[in-house]
Amino acid sequence: MMLEDILAPELNQLSKALVIPLGKAVCRCIEYVEGKAMIDSTQWLRGFPHPSGANGHRKGQLANARASLEKQIQDWKS
């Protein structure tokens, strides 16, 4: 499966990077490999809204997720 054979190993090569998935589909893919313990849970940011102009709710989503996003970033830094 591409998620297990390609995505997880590539993310592990970027172990010092914070991955910011853009969109729910990408989040589900990363959740899948995280659930299989193939990547570290602090390696990626959950809840970041897709920045596309087509996402008319992105500002509200970002405002609602801000505290959680800030905590995740602090956890990643440590």
N, C-alpha and C positions, 0 to 999 in steps of 0.2 A: 504494500500500500504506500502511496506516495508520501502520506503524512509521516509514516513511521520510517520509511527508507530514505527520504530526502529532506523533508522539513525539519524533523527533530534533530538529525545530525548537523544540519546547517545552523540551527538555532544554538546548538551546543558549542559550535565553533565561535559563536558570538557571545560567549558566556558573560562578558563584561558589559555588553550592550543592553539597553532597555528597549525591548521590542514594543512598538505601538501599533497594534493591529487596527486597520481602518475598516470598520464594518462588522456586522454581526456574523456573517459567514466566516470571516477570517478568525474571529474570536472563537467560534465553535471548533474550528480546526485546531487552534492552539490549545483549547480546553481538552480536546481529545488526546493530544500527545502528553499534556500535563497529567491527565487522568491515568495514563499508562506509565507515569513516573519516568517519562523520557526527557523532560525538561524541568528546570527549577521553577517553582511557582512565583518567585520574585523576579523572574526574568522578563516578564511582560506586564503591560498595563491593561487592566480590565476596565471597561466602561467608558473608554474614550470615544466620543461620538465621531462618526464619519464627517470630515470637514467639508464635504461636497455642498455646493450651493443647492443641490437637489434635496438635501436634508434640511428642510425648513425649521426643524426643531432643534438643530445642533446647539444653538446658544443656550437654550433652556436645559438641554441634556448635559451640557458642560457645566453649567451652574449647579445643577443637582448633583453631579458626580464629583465636583471639585474637591471636597474634603477627602473622599475615598481615594481619588487620584493622587492627592498630595501625600497621603499616608503610604500608598504603594511606592511612590517615588522615594520617600524617606527609607522605607524598608529595603528597597533596591540599593540605595546608597550605602547602607550599613552591612 
